[in-house]
Amino acid sequence: MARINDVGGMTGFPLITEEADEPMFHADWEAHVFALNGLMVRKGVYNLDEFRDAVERIPPAEFLAASYYERWLRAITTLLVEKGVASVEELGGA
C-alpha cells in the first residue's frame, strides 16, 4: 500500500530543486524538533520505525501542506500522545 510520502513516479508533482549551500535548518525551531526527536529515540520513548510510520500516517492534505520539520513535529506529538507521555491538551492541541 502506497502512502502519501511515496510519490516516486507520480505525475503532478514538481521537480525537486536543490538550494545551493542549503543550511540544515532554516529556523531555530527546526533544530529543536530535530534534537527532540533524537532525544525521544535515545530515551526509548519510540523508535525510528515508529517515527517514520507516524510521519507516513499524516493525512495526505496535511502532509503535502507541511514543511519537512512540521511533519516531524506532527509525528513527534502524535507519538507522545499515543505513548501516554503527554496529552493533547498538554501539547497545546484541542
Secondary structure by P-SEA (a helix, b strand, c coil): cccccccccccccccccccccccccccaaaaaaaaaaaaaaaaccccaaaaaaaaaaccaaaaaaccaaaaaaaaaaaaaaaaccccccccccc
